């Protein structure tokens, strides 16, 4: 069952929107990371049930961070969120084993629906 969620995105606006959507639907946001490196570190220390991962971030991008997380824990559940939806990025995400790829902007329904597909 998915309860604890880690948000990895360099946009404070996305953090706030996602947190509001998740918490109003009964999920706990257990951590917030501003880049992929922080995301990997928090994943290792918090062991969340699910990660929402942006792609374009400083220090380490979402593809690299997701690859690192999946390399350590192939069962990790990751939903990619990105304004970019080009085929190359989506195929890289699929190769890594990303569970779901959502394009920004998103709404509450898309977020909750994506999570329910992972249960």
MMTF fields as JSON, N, C-alpha, C and O atoms, coordinates in Angstrom:
{
  "mmtfVersion": "1.0.0",
  "mmtfProducer": "UNKNOWN",
  "numBonds": 475,
  "numAtoms": 476,
  "numGroups": 119,
  "numChains": 1,
  "numModels": 1,
  "chainsPerModel": [1],
  "groupsPerChain": [119],
  "chainIdList": ["A"],
  "bondAtomList": [4, 2, 8, 6, 12, 10, 16, 14, 20, 18, 24, 22, 28, 26, 32, 30, 36, 34, 40, 38, 44, 42, 48, 46, 52, 50, 56, 54, 60, 58, 64, 62, 68, 66, 72, 70, 76, 74, 80, 78, 84, 82, 88, 86, 92, 90, 96, 94, 100, 98, 104, 102, 108, 106, 112, 110, 116, 114, 120, 118, 124, 122, 128, 126, 132, 130, 136, 134, 140, 138, 144, 142, 148, 146, 152, 150, 156, 154, 160, 158, 164, 162, 168, 166, 172, 170, 176, 174, 180, 178, 184, 182, 188, 186, 192, 190, 196, 194, 200, 198, 204, 202, 208, 206, 212, 210, 216, 214, 220, 218, 224, 222, 228, 226, 232, 230, 236, 234, 240, 238, 244, 242, 248, 246, 252, 250, 256, 254, 260, 258, 264, 262, 268, 266, 272, 270, 276, 274, 280, 278, 284, 282, 288, 286, 292, 290, 296, 294, 300, 298, 304, 302, 308, 306, 312, 310, 316, 314, 320, 318, 324, 322, 328, 326, 332, 330, 336, 334, 340, 338, 344, 342, 348, 346, 352, 350, 356, 354, 360, 358, 364, 362, 368, 366, 372, 370, 376, 374, 380, 378, 384, 382, 388, 386, 392, 390, 396, 394, 400, 398, 404, 402, 408, 406, 412, 410, 416, 414, 420, 418, 424, 422, 428, 426, 432, 430, 436, 434, 440, 438, 444, 442, 448, 446, 452, 450, 456, 454, 460, 458, 464, 462, 468, 466, 472, 470],
  "bondOrderList": [1, 1, 1, 1, 1, 1, 1, 1, 1, 1, 1, 1, 1, 1, 1, 1, 1, 1, 1, 1, 1, 1, 1, 1, 1, 1, 1, 1, 1, 1, 1, 1, 1, 1, 1, 1, 1, 1, 1, 1, 1, 1, 1, 1, 1, 1, 1, 1, 1, 1, 1, 1, 1, 1, 1, 1, 1, 1, 1, 1, 1, 1, 1, 1, 1, 1, 1, 1, 1, 1, 1, 1, 1, 1, 1, 1, 1, 1, 1, 1, 1, 1, 1, 1, 1, 1, 1, 1, 1, 1, 1, 1, 1, 1, 1, 1, 1, 1, 1, 1, 1, 1, 1, 1, 1, 1, 1, 1, 1, 1, 1, 1, 1, 1, 1, 1, 1, 1],
  "groupList": [{"groupName": "UNK", "atomNameList": ["N", "CA", "C", "O"], "elementList": ["N", "C", "C", "O"], "formalChargeList": [0, 0, 0, 0], "bondAtomList": [1, 0, 2, 1, 3, 2], "bondOrderList": [1, 1, 2], "singleLetterCode": "X", "chemCompType": "L-PEPTIDE LINKING"}],
  "groupTypeList": [0, 0, 0, 0, 0, 0, 0, 0, 0, 0, 0, 0, 0, 0, 0, 0, 0, 0, 0, 0, 0, 0, 0, 0, 0, 0, 0, 0, 0, 0, 0, 0, 0, 0, 0, 0, 0, 0, 0, 0, 0, 0, 0, 0, 0, 0, 0, 0, 0, 0, 0, 0, 0, 0, 0, 0, 0, 0, 0, 0, 0, 0, 0, 0, 0, 0, 0, 0, 0, 0, 0, 0, 0, 0, 0, 0, 0, 0, 0, 0, 0, 0, 0, 0, 0, 0, 0, 0, 0, 0, 0, 0, 0, 0, 0, 0, 0, 0, 0, 0, 0, 0, 0, 0, 0, 0, 0, 0, 0, 0, 0, 0, 0, 0, 0, 0, 0, 0, 0],
  "groupIdList": [1, 2, 3, 4, 5, 6, 7, 8, 9, 10, 11, 12, 13, 14, 15, 16, 17, 18, 19, 20, 21, 22, 23, 24, 25, 26, 27, 28, 29, 30, 31, 32, 33, 34, 35, 36, 37, 38, 39, 40, 41, 42, 43, 44, 45, 46, 47, 48, 49, 50, 51, 52, 53, 54, 55, 56, 57, 58, 59, 60, 61, 62, 63, 64, 65, 66, 67, 68, 69, 70, 71, 72, 73, 74, 75, 76, 77, 78, 79, 80, 81, 82, 83, 84, 85, 86, 87, 88, 89, 90, 91, 92, 93, 94, 95, 96, 97, 98, 99, 100, 101, 102, 103, 104, 105, 106, 107, 108, 109, 110, 111, 112, 113, 114, 115, 116, 117, 118, 119],
  "secStructList": [7, 7, 7, 3, 3, 3, 3, 3, 7, 1, 7, 2, 2, 2, 2, 2, 2, 2, 2, 2, 2, 2, 2, 2, 6, 6, 7, 3, 3, 3, 3, 3, 3, 1, 1, 2, 2, 2, 2, 2, 2, 2, 2, 2, 2, 2, 7, 7, 1, 3, 3, 3, 3, 3, 1, 1, 7, 1, 1, 1, 7, 2, 2, 2, 2, 2, 2, 2, 2, 2, 2, 2, 7, 6, 6, 7, 7, 3, 3, 3, 3, 3, 1, 7, 7, 7, 2, 2, 2, 2, 2, 2, 2, 2, 2, 2, 6, 7, 1, 3, 3, 3, 3, 1, 1, 7, 7, 2, 2, 2, 2, 2, 2, 2, 2, 2, 2, 6, 7],
  "xCoordList": [0.835, 0.0, 0.879, 1.874, 0.498, 1.282, 0.749, -0.412, 1.605, 1.246, 2.273, 1.915, 3.57, 4.636, 5.259, 5.708, 5.274, 5.716, 6.816, 6.75, 7.835, 8.95, 8.752, 8.491, 8.878, 8.778, 10.175, 10.881, 10.569, 11.874, 11.635, 11.319, 11.792, 11.537, 12.217, 12.23, 12.782, 13.467, 12.508, 12.94, 11.23, 10.257, 9.468, 8.755, 9.602, 8.81, 7.301, 6.521, 6.895, 5.476, 4.961, 3.884, 5.737, 5.341, 5.287, 4.365, 6.271, 6.262, 4.96, 4.307, 4.584, 3.379, 2.116, 1.249, 2.009, 0.828, 0.706, -0.369, 1.814, 1.799, 1.484, 0.664, 2.142, 1.916, 0.429, -0.167, -0.154, -1.565, -2.456, -3.343, -2.214, -2.993, -2.826, -3.811, -1.595, -1.329, -1.926, -2.605, -1.674, -2.156, -3.683, -4.282, -4.318, -5.785, -6.405, -7.603, -5.59, -6.064, -5.533, -5.584, -5.026, -4.649, -3.239, -2.919, -2.374, -0.985, -0.099, -0.412, 1.009, 1.984, 3.182, 3.785, 3.524, 4.742, 5.862, 5.958, 6.713, 7.746, 9.05, 9.935, 9.178, 10.397, 10.26, 9.457, 11.07, 11.127, 12.588, 13.425, 12.892, 14.264, 14.235, 13.297, 15.285, 15.352, 16.144, 16.142, 16.82, 17.568, 17.703, 17.386, 18.175, 18.274, 19.182, 18.886, 20.287, 21.222, 20.533, 20.626, 19.835, 19.081, 18.006, 17.747, 17.39, 16.347, 16.855, 16.211, 18.004, 18.604, 18.943, 18.657, 19.552, 19.919, 18.683, 18.682, 17.62, 16.397, 15.7, 15.123, 15.749, 15.16, 15.845, 15.181, 17.166, 17.922, 17.631, 17.565, 17.455, 17.239, 15.771, 15.488, 14.834, 13.42, 12.652, 11.612, 13.149, 12.474, 10.991, 10.131, 10.685, 9.281, 8.629, 9.317, 7.303, 6.561, 6.534, 6.36, 6.709, 6.608, 7.423, 7.542, 7.988, 8.733, 8.088, 7.858, 7.801, 7.445, 8.73, 9.324, 9.169, 10.478, 10.359, 9.808, 10.881, 10.99, 12.164, 12.985, 12.24, 13.369, 14.457, 15.621, 14.09, 15.077, 15.338, 14.513, 16.508, 16.9, 18.401, 19.138, 18.859, 20.305, 20.98, 20.309, 22.29, 23.171, 23.028, 24.005, 21.842, 21.595, 20.167, 19.224, 20.014, 18.665, 17.852, 18.384, 16.56, 15.66, 15.924, 15.716, 16.384, 16.695, 17.851, 17.79, 18.9, 20.07, 19.692, 20.109, 18.904, 18.494, 17.621, 17.799, 16.682, 15.811, 16.624, 16.366, 17.609, 18.478, 19.219, 19.341, 19.709, 20.418, 19.488, 19.859, 18.284, 17.319, 16.914, 16.903, 16.587, 16.171, 17.327, 17.106, 18.581, 19.751, 19.903, 20.305, 19.582, 19.668, 18.447, 18.544, 17.29, 16.044, 15.127, 14.336, 15.23, 14.432, 12.921, 12.157, 12.494, 11.068, 10.56, 9.359, 11.459, 11.06, 10.02, 10.137, 9.007, 7.94, 8.259, 8.431, 8.337, 8.671, 7.69, 7.451, 7.128, 6.306, 7.095, 7.429, 7.392, 8.105, 7.099, 6.038, 7.443, 6.649, 7.533, 8.623, 7.089, 7.933, 7.121, 6.085, 7.618, 7.036, 7.508, 6.887, 8.622, 9.181, 8.578, 8.497, 8.154, 7.571, 8.101, 7.402, 9.347, 9.846, 10.114, 10.329, 10.094, 10.187, 11.46, 11.423, 12.583, 13.852, 13.811, 14.239, 13.302, 13.234, 12.264, 12.546, 11.126, 10.149, 10.695, 10.406, 11.48, 12.053, 13.15, 13.297, 13.923, 14.922, 14.223, 14.665, 13.133, 12.376, 11.85, 11.9, 11.353, 10.817, 11.929, 11.725, 13.111, 14.253, 14.664, 15.002, 14.635, 15.024, 14.014, 14.351, 12.774, 11.727, 10.785, 10.159, 10.682, 9.765, 8.345, 7.953, 7.595, 6.256, 5.257, 4.489, 5.268, 4.313, 5.005, 5.838, 4.651, 5.214, 4.055, 3.173, 4.051, 3.01, 3.596, 4.696, 2.85, 3.294, 2.705, 1.553, 3.526, 3.035, 2.354, 2.779, 1.349, 0.724, -0.131, -0.584, -0.337, -1.131, -2.287, -2.301, -3.253, -4.334, -4.476, -3.837, -5.314, -5.495, -5.886, -5.372, -6.797, -7.284, -6.142, -6.032, -5.288, -4.164, -3.231, -2.758, -2.965, -2.047, -2.632, -1.972, -3.855, -4.496, -4.71, -4.534, -5.079, -5.286, -3.98, -3.965, -2.871, -1.562, -1.167, -0.691, -1.362, -1.012, -1.853, -1.339, -3.138, -4.02, -3.616, -3.892, -2.971, -2.51, -1.334, -1.049, -0.661, 0.524, 0.188, 1.045, -1.031, -1.399, -1.6, -1.914],
  "yCoordList": [-1.192, 0.0, 1.255, 1.334, 2.209, 3.446, 4.474, 4.877, 4.894, 5.924, 7.059, 8.235, 6.681, 7.676, 8.013, 7.134, 9.313, 9.75, 10.792, 11.715, 10.623, 11.563, 12.382, 11.829, 13.711, 14.599, 15.099, 15.643, 14.906, 15.363, 16.293, 15.842, 17.604, 18.603, 19.893, 20.223, 20.626, 21.874, 23.061, 24.161, 22.868, 23.953, 23.937, 22.977, 25.013, 25.096, 25.083, 24.59, 25.619, 25.634, 24.211, 23.872, 23.374, 21.973, 21.244, 20.467, 21.493, 20.878, 21.218, 20.337, 22.507, 22.938, 22.329, 21.853, 22.343, 21.781, 20.282, 19.787, 19.569, 18.122, 17.784, 16.909, 18.484, 18.232, 18.416, 17.585, 19.5, 19.787, 18.662, 18.17, 18.266, 17.19, 15.885, 15.215, 15.524, 14.246, 14.211, 13.252, 15.261, 15.276, 15.322, 14.72, 16.031, 16.087, 14.752, 14.536, 13.866, 12.534, 11.438, 10.255, 11.836, 10.863, 10.32, 9.368, 10.908, 10.454, 11.325, 12.487, 10.753, 11.496, 11.838, 10.952, 13.122, 13.516, 13.417, 14.238, 12.39, 12.123, 12.876, 12.912, 13.481, 14.222, 15.059, 14.764, 16.122, 17.025, 17.196, 17.544, 16.954, 17.148, 18.136, 18.152, 18.964, 20.005, 19.586, 20.291, 18.44, 17.934, 16.417, 15.831, 15.804, 14.352, 13.758, 12.696, 14.434, 13.93, 13.876, 12.871, 14.963, 14.971, 13.889, 13.234, 13.711, 12.706, 11.303, 10.537, 10.97, 9.645, 9.488, 8.451, 10.514, 10.452, 10.272, 9.453, 11.06, 10.944, 9.606, 9.043, 9.097, 7.784, 6.738, 5.902, 6.797, 5.832, 5.963, 4.953, 7.187, 7.357, 7.218, 6.816, 7.543, 7.531, 6.292, 5.969, 5.599, 4.426, 4.688, 4.009, 5.68, 5.982, 4.877, 4.052, 4.876, 3.9, 4.311, 3.474, 5.612, 6.149, 7.426, 8.185, 7.658, 8.889, 9.592, 8.979, 10.886, 11.735, 12.434, 13.151, 12.231, 12.704, 13.606, 13.205, 14.836, 15.735, 15.245, 14.457, 15.707, 15.316, 16.383, 16.083, 17.615, 18.678, 19.342, 20.104, 19.036, 19.597, 19.829, 19.205, 20.729, 20.942, 19.779, 18.942, 19.743, 18.785, 17.373, 16.823, 16.78, 15.458, 15.473, 15.784, 15.132, 15.159, 13.942, 13.011, 13.964, 12.916, 11.554, 10.529, 11.537, 10.249, 9.572, 8.386, 10.346, 9.807, 9.372, 8.31, 10.198, 9.875, 8.619, 7.749, 8.522, 7.342, 6.089, 5.022, 6.223, 5.086, 4.62, 3.419, 5.565, 5.23, 4.533, 3.524, 5.077, 4.486, 3.077, 2.145, 2.929, 1.62, 0.614, -0.586, 1.119, 0.253, -0.331, -1.484, 0.463, 0.012, -0.787, -1.733, -0.396, -1.032, -1.138, -0.232, -2.239, -2.396, -2.342, -2.084, -2.585, -2.549, -1.138, -0.942, -0.158, 1.223, 1.702, 1.462, 2.379, 2.933, 4.4, 5.193, 4.752, 6.125, 6.608, 5.934, 7.79, 8.461, 9.68, 10.55, 9.742, 10.887, 11.981, 11.72, 13.205, 14.388, 15.3, 15.663, 15.677, 16.561, 17.395, 16.966, 18.589, 19.446, 18.948, 19.22, 18.212, 17.677, 16.301, 15.48, 16.05, 14.75, 14.157, 13.402, 14.5, 13.978, 12.47, 11.915, 11.845, 10.388, 9.822, 8.774, 10.512, 10.006, 9.925, 8.929, 10.961, 10.974, 9.901, 9.197, 9.783, 8.774, 7.359, 6.477, 7.135, 5.797, 5.527, 4.394, 6.551, 6.385, 6.027, 5.134, 6.725, 6.466, 5.032, 4.35, 4.587, 3.219, 2.185, 1.178, 2.436, 1.52, 1.374, 0.278, 2.466, 2.451, 1.664, 1.086, 1.655, 0.968, 1.927, 1.566, 3.152, 4.131, 3.592, 3.121, 3.667, 3.086, 3.898, 3.337, 5.207, 6.078, 7.385, 7.892, 7.921, 9.183, 10.169, 9.959, 11.245, 12.269, 13.58, 13.974, 14.241, 15.544, 16.656, 16.589, 17.683, 18.896, 19.727, 19.652, 20.497, 20.623, 19.396, 18.693, 19.161, 18.021, 18.537, 19.694, 17.662, 18.027, 16.923, 15.875, 17.167, 16.211, 14.829, 13.81, 14.811, 13.533, 12.717, 11.518, 13.367, 12.645, 12.057, 10.93, 12.826, 12.377, 11.172, 10.141, 11.302, 10.229, 8.995, 7.869, 9.193, 8.093, 7.331, 6.1, 8.084, 7.448, 6.596, 5.471, 7.124, 6.365, 5.096, 4.033, 5.204, 4.032, 2.916, 1.745, 3.264, 2.244, 1.432, 0.344, 1.953, 1.28, 0.315, -0.461, 0.355, -0.468, -1.914, -2.757],
  "zCoordList": [0.0, 0.0, 0.0, 0.721, -0.805, -0.904, 0.085, 0.011, 1.008, 1.983, 1.989, 1.942, 2.047, 2.212, 0.862, 0.128, 0.552, -0.771, -0.668, 0.144, -1.515, -1.626, -2.899, -3.968, -2.776, -3.933, -4.281, -3.432, -5.554, -6.028, -7.217, -8.317, -6.979, -8.022, -7.591, -6.405, -8.544, -8.19, -8.089, -7.745, -8.377, -8.324, -7.013, -6.724, -6.216, -4.973, -5.258, -4.443, -6.402, -6.764, -6.936, -6.447, -7.637, -7.838, -6.494, -6.243, -5.634, -4.298, -3.573, -3.012, -3.588, -2.884, -3.48, -2.748, -4.817, -5.477, -5.216, -4.878, -5.377, -5.158, -3.705, -3.425, -2.786, -1.356, -1.022, -0.336, -1.508, -1.24, -1.79, -1.092, -3.026, -3.647, -2.883, -2.573, -2.58, -1.91, -0.507, -0.142, 0.28, 1.658, 1.721, 2.612, 0.783, 0.792, 0.375, 0.556, -0.177, -0.561, 0.365, 0.027, 1.528, 2.554, 2.497, 3.21, 1.655, 1.573, 2.445, 2.703, 2.898, 3.697, 2.815, 2.211, 2.742, 2.04, 3.074, 3.986, 2.914, 3.916, 3.635, 4.49, 2.44, 2.137, 0.885, 0.0, 0.827, -0.326, -0.721, 0.112, -1.987, -2.48, -3.642, -4.439, -3.723, -4.752, -5.986, -6.996, -5.907, -7.067, -6.942, -5.907, -8.012, -8.041, -6.983, -6.437, -6.688, -5.671, -4.312, -3.606, -3.94, -2.682, -2.706, -1.696, -3.86, -3.999, -3.714, -2.998, -4.271, -4.041, -2.563, -1.965, -1.973, -0.552, 0.336, 1.255, 0.044, 0.848, 0.619, 1.549, -0.599, -0.864, 0.028, 0.641, 0.091, 0.894, 2.384, 3.085, 2.883, 4.322, 4.731, 5.859, 3.837, 4.211, 3.757, 4.33, 2.741, 2.171, 1.903, 2.464, 1.039, 0.751, -0.089, -0.692, -0.118, -0.921, -2.395, -3.28, -2.642, -3.994, -4.104, -3.142, -5.292, -5.568, -6.763, -7.805, -6.599, -7.734, -8.136, -7.331, -9.386, -9.832, -11.054, -12.079, -10.939, -12.079, -12.933, -12.465, -14.17, -15.01, -15.024, -14.762, -15.326, -15.466, -14.117, -13.614, -13.536, -12.235, -12.219, -12.983, -11.345, -11.217, -10.478, -9.875, -10.533, -9.857, -10.431, -10.939, -10.363, -10.959, -11.499, -10.771, -12.788, -13.355, -12.913, -12.308, -13.225, -12.775, -13.38, -12.731, -14.628, -15.276, -14.539, -14.216, -14.281, -13.573, -12.147, -11.686, -11.46, -10.089, -10.075, -9.222, -11.017, -11.087, -11.392, -10.835, -12.281, -12.611, -11.351, -11.109, -10.559, -9.327, -8.328, -7.728, -8.156, -7.215, -7.668, -6.865, -8.941, -9.466, -9.422, -9.258, -9.572, -9.479, -8.086, -7.933, -7.065, -5.679, -5.265, -4.483, -5.801, -5.414, -6.637, -6.898, -7.385, -8.602, -8.368, -9.298, -7.136, -6.801, -6.496, -6.311, -6.441, -6.128, -7.127, -8.329, -6.619, -7.46, -7.735, -6.809, -9.03, -9.42, -10.48, -11.482, -10.237, -11.232, -11.694, -10.89, -12.987, -13.558, -13.876, -14.443, -13.507, -13.827, -14.642, -14.199, -15.819, -16.607, -17.579, -18.088, -17.821, -18.857, -20.215, -21.243, -20.201, -21.441, -21.687, -20.773, -22.929, -23.197, -24.484, -25.16, -24.831, -26.096, -26.006, -24.928, -27.162, -27.241, -26.615, -25.969, -26.804, -26.274, -24.752, -24.169, -24.115, -22.651, -22.159, -21.189, -22.833, -22.418, -22.599, -21.79, -23.653, -23.844, -22.816, -22.357, -22.45, -21.381, -20.073, -19.35, -19.776, -18.543, -18.537, -17.513, -19.667, -19.771, -19.569, -18.89, -20.161, -20.011, -18.549, -18.103, -17.814, -16.397, -15.567, -14.533, -16.039, -15.29, -14.584, -13.587, -15.098, -14.521, -14.666, -15.733, -13.595, -13.582, -14.404, -15.186, -14.227, -14.912, -15.276, -14.525, -16.435, -16.911, -17.067, -17.9, -16.271, -16.357, -16.857, -16.47, -17.713, -18.205, -17.342, -16.914, -17.095, -16.447, -17.525, -18.677, -17.234, -15.911, -15.608, -16.512, -14.33, -13.899, -13.05, -12.631, -12.806, -11.895, -10.852, -10.952, -9.858, -8.768, -9.295, -8.836, -10.259, -10.784, -11.396, -11.139, -12.209, -12.841, -11.793, -11.937, -10.732, -9.682, -8.94, -8.809, -8.46, -7.689, -8.57, -8.105, -9.808, -10.749, -10.986, -11.005, -11.167, -11.395, -10.179, -10.337, -8.989, -7.778, -7.686, -7.34, -7.992, -7.868, -8.835, -8.575, -9.937, -10.896, -10.358, -10.858, -9.351, -8.802, -7.671, -7.246, -7.186, -6.027, -6.438, -5.598]
}
